[in-house]
């Protein structure tokens, strides 16, 4: 079974990841991983941290001559900004006046600062925010890029794009295929389909920055050519949509996940949203619509997967909100850390890669997968069998 873990702090020396359970024989495109990391750092509305970091992945184990060995894959991403924080984030030196200059004692509303300090007993909330920072998602993107390359070897393609920023609807993919979506969103720095709205959204982000505020939005991921029947109806914890929902909710600042038409389904009648079934000799089984986002009974039904994620506005506001000092309990303005006006653009990359990780995980748990060639044959045979049903 495929598993992964990440480690590292936002201003620590590096981010580290271990990915186990990959099949042997997968040829990795390291430059594609780095392109995905660069895409995560881009997008309109990012802060100054992205001018410092130029993320590049290092593979330290599990790979030889660019092919996976079947052993755990070890990955690292250096934090260039650590050079400015080496004393403050020193893992072994005792705390003193010099390396506690950036103590955090004024927790930010909406962040993990206060609750994390209470739970783990930290009096310097930097011990919380360094790990709860979205900087961790850089390693998640690297791991997800590996998984996306694996899915590509099985004919499965996916893309994440921005559907809403700050309450402004920016178009939906509807019947567009993954290749078309990619082409359209790569034509702008917002990863949106509505090219005619790029300038107005730039202005919105600029106005929000000047006001010291932040913006959230909605992301949609579309996945094509997923085998029918991944997941299971037999138990709640085997339902694939439930697993995807949990994984996407685990991303920083994500506050809601839905599939297909999502929460709009609650406002419709059954006759309007049930995807009617059809069959013909060319396509076999299919649906006349995709309101349910490619899932029925916790299983994939052969239609494209459509996953929606709602991202709250970033809780670090340059026009700080009210909080209380954890020592004096005096009401004060919250701590201000370097941040973005909106991170919805990079979040679309993170959600895309997180979906890739979970799909790779379920596929590797479903089919014999010690070797890539064997996995490809198993998936092809499964598709052929269900196609003849």
ZAGUGU-636048 format. One record per residue (C-alpha): residue in one letter; x, y, z. Coordinates in steps of 0.2 Angstrom, whole numbers, padded with zeros to 4 digits, always signed. Layout:
<atoms>
AXYZ;...
</atoms>
This chain:
<atoms>
X+0000+0000+0000;X+0006+0017-0004;X+0009+0029+0010;X+0018+0046+0012;X+0024+0057+0026;X+0032+0075+0026;X+0043+0084+0039;X+0050+0101+0041;X+0046+0118+0046;X+0043+0134+0035;X+0059+0142+0040;X+0069+0126+0044;X+0083+0119+0033;X+0072+0109+0021;X+0056+0100+0018;X+0058+0081+0018;X+0046+0068+0011;X+0045+0049+0011;X+0034+0040-0002;X+0033+0021+0000;X+0023+0008-0010;X+0027+0014-0028;X+0030+0001-0041;X+0047-0002-0048;X+0051+0003-0066;X+0042+0020-0066;X+0053+0033-0075;X+0052+0050-0066;X+0053+0066-0075;X+0062+0077-0062;X+0060+0092-0072;X+0041+0090-0072;X+0041+0089-0053;X+0051+0106-0053;X+0039+0114-0065;X+0025+0109-0054;X+0034+0116-0039;X+0037+0132-0049;X+0019+0133-0053;X+0014+0132-0035;X+0025+0147-0032;X+0017+0157-0045;X+0000+0165-0048;X-0006+0183-0045;X-0007+0188-0027;X+0008+0179-0020;X+0019+0187-0007;X+0038+0191-0006;X+0042+0174+0001;X+0041+0167-0017;X+0054+0179-0023;X+0066+0171-0011;X+0062+0152-0014;X+0066+0144-0030;X+0060+0126-0026;X+0069+0111-0033;X+0067+0093-0028;X+0081+0082-0023;X+0079+0063-0024;X+0089+0055-0011;X+0083+0037-0011;X+0072+0025-0021;X+0078+0030-0038;X+0092+0024-0049;X+0095+0030-0067;X+0078+0040-0066;X+0068+0024-0062;X+0060+0019-0046;X+0066+0004-0037;X+0051-0001-0027;X+0059+0005-0011;X+0054+0021-0002;X+0057+0037-0012;X+0065+0050-0002;X+0063+0068-0007;X+0070+0085-0001;X+0067+0103-0005;X+0079+0116+0003;X+0072+0132+0011;X+0083+0146+0004;X+0075+0158+0017;X+0083+0147+0031;X+0099+0157+0029;X+0090+0172+0037;X+0083+0161+0051;X+0097+0149+0055;X+0099+0155+0073;X+0080+0157+0077;X+0076+0140+0069;X+0092+0131+0076;X+0087+0113+0080;X+0100+0110+0094;X+0105+0127+0102;X+0097+0132+0118;X+0084+0146+0118;X+0092+0163+0122;X+0089+0181+0118;X+0096+0180+0101;X+0086+0165+0094;X+0070+0170+0102;X+0069+0187+0093;X+0054+0181+0083;X+0044+0175+0097;X+0025+0174+0093;X+0014+0178+0107;X-0001+0186+0098;X-0011+0172+0090;X-0019+0176+0073;X-0038+0173+0072;X-0042+0158+0060;X-0024+0151+0061;X-0018+0136+0071;X-0008+0148+0083;X-0018+0148+0099;X-0026+0131+0098;X-0009+0123+0094;X-0001+0132+0108;X-0014+0127+0120;X-0014+0108+0114;X+0005+0106+0114;X+0010+0118+0128;X+0020+0130+0118;X+0023+0147+0125;X+0031+0153+0109;X+0018+0151+0095;X+0031+0150+0082;X+0033+0132+0087;X+0015+0130+0080;X+0015+0141+0065;X+0031+0135+0057;X+0023+0118+0054;X+0005+0123+0051;X+0012+0135+0037;X+0006+0131+0020;X+0025+0130+0015;X+0023+0111+0019;X+0012+0110+0003;X+0028+0111-0007;X+0032+0094-0003;X+0015+0088-0005;X+0016+0095-0023;X+0032+0086-0026;X+0025+0069-0020;X+0009+0072-0030;X+0018+0076-0046;X+0026+0058-0044;X+0009+0051-0042;X+0002+0061-0057;X+0016+0054-0068;X+0011+0036-0062;X-0007+0040-0066;X-0002+0046-0083;X+0006+0029-0087;X-0011+0022-0084;X-0020+0034-0096;X-0027+0044-0082;X-0026+0063-0083;X-0031+0077-0072;X-0030+0096-0069;X-0035+0108-0056;X-0041+0126-0060;X-0048+0141-0051;X-0067+0143-0052;X-0070+0157-0040;X-0060+0171-0032;X-0067+0182-0019;X-0085+0178-0024;X-0082+0181-0043;X-0087+0166-0054;X-0074+0164-0067;X-0081+0150-0077;X-0083+0131-0076;X-0076+0117-0086;X-0092+0108-0089;X-0089+0098-0105;X-0071+0103-0108;X-0058+0089-0108;X-0042+0090-0097;X-0031+0095-0112;X-0042+0110-0116;X-0043+0116-0098;X-0024+0115-0096;X-0022+0125-0112;X-0034+0139-0107;X-0029+0141-0089;X-0010+0141-0094;X-0014+0157-0104;X-0015+0168-0088;X-0008+0169-0071;X-0024+0165-0062;X-0027+0148-0069;X-0045+0153-0074;X-0055+0149-0089;X-0063+0166-0091;X-0049+0176-0100;X-0059+0191-0101;X-0060+0193-0082;X-0041+0192-0079;X-0039+0211-0078;X-0054+0214-0066;X-0047+0200-0055;X-0030+0208-0055;X-0038+0224-0049;X-0048+0215-0036;X-0032+0207-0029;X-0023+0224-0029;X-0037+0233-0020;X-0038+0219-0007;X-0019+0220-0004;X-0020+0239-0002;X-0034+0236+0011;X-0023+0224+0021;X-0036+0210+0018;X-0036+0193+0009;X-0047+0183-0003;X-0052+0165-0004;X-0061+0155-0018;X-0066+0139-0025;X-0055+0126-0035;X-0061+0112-0046;X-0051+0097-0051;X-0057+0086-0066;X-0050+0069-0069;X-0052+0059-0085;X-0052+0040-0089;X-0053+0033-0072;X-0057+0015-0071;X-0075+0011-0066;X-0077+0004-0049;X-0063+0011-0039;X-0068+0012-0021;X-0083+0002-0013;X-0100+0003-0007;X-0098-0010+0006;X-0091+0000+0020;X-0090+0019+0024;X-0071+0019+0025;X-0069+0011+0008;X-0079+0024-0002;X-0067+0033-0013;X-0076+0050-0013;X-0075+0050+0006;X-0056+0047+0005;X-0054+0061-0007;X-0064+0072+0004;X-0053+0069+0019;X-0037+0071+0009;X-0043+0088+0001;X-0049+0094+0018;X-0032+0090+0025;X-0025+0104+0014;X-0022+0121+0023;X-0036+0133+0023;X-0048+0121+0014;X-0065+0122+0022;X-0077+0113+0011;X-0076+0099-0002;X-0090+0093-0014;X-0092+0082-0030;X-0100+0086-0046;X-0114+0100-0043;X-0110+0099-0025;X-0120+0109-0013;X-0132+0114-0027;X-0139+0097-0027;X-0148+0101-0011;X-0159+0114-0021;X-0164+0102-0035;X-0176+0088-0038;X-0170+0070-0041;X-0176+0071-0059;X-0165+0086-0062;X-0148+0079-0055;X-0148+0060-0057;X-0137+0055-0071;X-0147+0044-0083;X-0139+0028-0089;X-0136+0024-0107;X-0127+0010-0117;X-0121+0008-0135;X-0108-0003-0144;X-0095+0011-0146;X-0094+0017-0128;X-0102+0004-0118;X-0110+0010-0102;X-0111+0029-0099;X-0121+0043-0092;X-0131+0057-0101;X-0124+0070-0088;X-0112+0071-0074;X-0121+0080-0060;X-0114+0068-0047;X-0096+0071-0052;X-0091+0053-0057;X-0096+0044-0041;X-0111+0033-0037;X-0111+0023-0020;X-0093+0029-0016;X-0087+0021-0032;X-0081+0029-0048;X-0094+0026-0062;X-0083+0030-0078;X-0088+0048-0080;X-0075+0061-0077;X-0072+0065-0058;X-0076+0082-0053;X-0070+0088-0036;X-0073+0105-0029;X-0064+0113-0014;X-0068+0129-0005;X-0053+0139+0002;X-0055+0152+0015;X-0046+0169+0014;X-0028+0167+0022;X-0029+0172+0040;X-0013+0182+0040;X-0020+0200+0037;X-0008+0215+0036;X-0022+0225+0043;X-0022+0214+0059;X-0037+0208+0068;X-0040+0208+0087;X-0033+0195+0098;X-0026+0193+0115;X-0008+0191+0121;X-0005+0174+0128;X+0005+0180+0143;X-0003+0197+0148;X-0021+0192+0141;X-0021+0210+0135;X-0032+0213+0120;X-0020+0218+0105;X-0018+0216+0086;X-0013+0199+0080;X+0004+0195+0075;X+0008+0198+0056;X+0019+0186+0046;X+0024+0188+0028;X+0010+0182+0018;X-0001+0182+0002;X-0016+0192-0003;X-0023+0176-0010;X-0016+0159-0012;X-0030+0152-0022;X-0019+0150-0038;X-0006+0139-0030;X-0019+0130-0020;X-0027+0124-0036;X-0010+0115-0039;X-0010+0108-0022;X-0028+0101-0023;X-0024+0094-0040;X-0008+0085-0033;X-0018+0079-0018;X-0031+0071-0028;X-0017+0062-0038;X-0010+0055-0022;X-0026+0048-0017;X-0030+0041-0034;X-0013+0033-0035;X-0016+0026-0017;X-0032+0017-0022;X-0026+0010-0038;X-0010+0003-0030;X-0021-0005-0016;X-0033-0012-0029;X-0021-0020-0042;X-0005-0030-0041;X+0008-0016-0041;X+0026-0021-0037;X+0031-0018-0055;X+0024-0004-0067;X+0023-0016-0082;X+0013-0028-0071;X+0002-0014-0065;X-0002-0008-0082;X-0007-0025-0088;X-0018-0028-0073;X-0027-0011-0075;X-0029-0015-0094;X-0036-0032-0091;X-0048-0025-0078;X-0054-0011-0090;X-0057-0025-0103;X-0067-0036-0091;X-0079-0022-0085;X-0081-0015-0103;X-0088-0032-0108;X-0101-0032-0094;
</atoms>
